[in-house]
Amino acid sequence: MVILFLAACAAMPKEDPKTDTGIAETEHTQDSSYYYFTESQLAKKKGNLDRSIVLLKKAIELDPESVYLKKELTGLFLLQKDEHNALRLVEEILQNHPDDTDALITLGKIKQSQKKLDEAKEAYRRVLVKTPDKQNIHLLLGSIYMQVIWLVLLLIEGCKQVIGYREIPGLLIGKSGHQFKILQRCSGKHLFK
């Protein structure tokens, strides 16, 4: 058994230190998007988000069709609270891939944080059309409806002092023209300063 081990060791080729660069002989060098992506991940892990963004942008320059790299960059922008660039990138992804559920979810979250609830609802609705079993999207959509209900309840509380209890049902379920007139009367009393 010992002889077999020694024979196997002797048969192994020796590395030439002059040609060993320490880099695997693959295409993952500085001309590769994978190289920059990996370096970006290492920078992110060290907490250097600015460097991570620069490296990921280089990776995207080398592979401009990569949706994955663009999603990663969007995530970095969101970590830095840069909603403007994140939104721009998500919209770019959705131009070429309108049914990308990850991009739609990110779009919905950005729109929701910007208080553009109708646009957020539409993004989440599009996700649910493609993947109706995503429970977290139902929760996000429900949270939007709860925000709307909360605003309506605050409005009703303020309006009932002006319009009285009899007109509250008209505000909730009446025709839009009637609702608008009630809201005009409420706002005319300077409830919304």
N, C-alpha and C positions, 0 to 999 in steps of 0.2 A: 504494500500500500504506500509506503514511504517512497519507494522507487517510482511509482506511478505519479505521485505528486511532484517529485523532482523532475521527472521527464516532461511533465506538463509545463512547469515553470521554464525549463530550458527551451521549450518550443515556442514560447511567447516572443513576439518581435519586440525589440527594444526601440524606445522612442529616441529620435535624433534631437538633441537639445537645440541644434541650430535651426531646425525647421518647426519646432513646437512653438506656436504663437500664443497658446493659451485660449485661442478662440476656436470653437468647433468649426470644422470645415463645412459650413452651411452658408446659406445666403443671408444670415442674420448679422450683417455688418452695418457700418454707418450708412450704407446706401439702401438700407432696408427699413420699411415702416415698422416692422416688428422690433427692430433694434430701438428705435425712438419710443415706441409704445412701452417696451420693457423699462427703458430708462425713465420714462414718465411715471410709471408705476412705482419705481424705486424712490423717485423724488417725492411723490405723493405720500408714500409710506413714511418718509423722513419729515413730512410736514411742510415741504417746500412746494406749495401749490403754484407759485408763479413759474418756477422752473418746470414743473410738471406740465403746465399749460403750453409753455414754449416748445417743449419736446413733443407734446402731442400734436401741436400745429405742424411741426416738421414731419411727423408721421403721416398726417393728412395730406401734406404737400406731395408726399411720395405715393400715397394711395388715396386720391381724392374721392373715389367711389365707395370707400369703406363707411358704411352706416355705423358699424360698431365703434370705430374710432371717433366719429362725430358724436355719438351718444356719450362716450366717455368724456369728451371735451365739454359737452353740455353739463354733465355731472360736476365737472371741476368748476365750471362757471357758477353753478348753483351753490357749490360749497363756498365760493367767494362772494356770494350774494349779488352776483352780476346777472340779474334777470334779463337785462337787455340783450346781452350776447347769447345767453342761453336760449332765449325766445327766438332770436334770429336764426340760430343753428337748428333748433327744432323745426321751425317753419321751412327751412331749407331741406331737411330730411323728409318732411311731409309732402313737399312738392314732388319729389321723386318716388316716394313710398307712402302714399296717402293712407294706407291701412296698417301702418306700423303701430302696433298697440303700445309699445314702450314710449314711442315719441308722442302719441296721443295722450297718454297718461301724464307725461311730463308737461305737455302743453296745458292740459287741464289744471294741473297743480299751479303752474305759473299764472294762468288766468285767474284762478281762484285767489291766489295771494294778491293779485292786482285788483281784486274785487270786481272783476269782469265775469260775473256769475253766469250770464247767458252763454258766453263763449266757453266757459269751463264745463257747463252742462252739456253743450254740444260735443265737446271733445270726449267726455266720459260716455255719452250716448253712443258715439261712434265705436268706442272700445267695446261696449256691451253688445253691439250688433255683431261684432266679430267673435267675441268671447263672452257669452252671457253668463258663464260660470265663475267669473272673477268676482269673488265676494268683496274684496277690498274696494273695487270700483263702485259697487252698490253702496258701500259705506261712505265713500267720498261724495257720491251723488246725493245720498241722504243728508250729508252734512250741509250741502249747499241748500237743499230744501229747508233744513232746519234754520239756516241763517235767514232765509227769506221769511219763514214763518215768524221768527223772532222779530224781524223788522216790522212785519205786519202787526204783531201784537203790540209793539211799542207805538206804532202809528195809531192803533185803535185806542190805546190807553190815553194818548194825547188828544185824539179826536173826540172821545166820548164826553170830554168836558165842554166841547164846542157844539157838537151835534146831538148829543143825548143818546140814550140807549136804543131808542126806536130805529135809528138809522144805521146802526152797526151791521145788521144783516145785509142791508143794501150795499154797504161797503165791501163785505166779504163775498157775496154771491150775486150782486146786482149786475146789470149791464154796464159795460165799460164807460159809457157816457154819464150814467148816474154816479158811478164810482168817482169819476173825474170831478164832477161837481161837488161831491162831498169832500174830496181832498182839497179842492180849491178853497172851500169854506174853512177847512182846518188850517191851511197854510195862510189864509188871509188873516187869521188871528195870531200870526207870528209864532206858531208853535215851533217852527224849524229855524231857529236863529243860529 
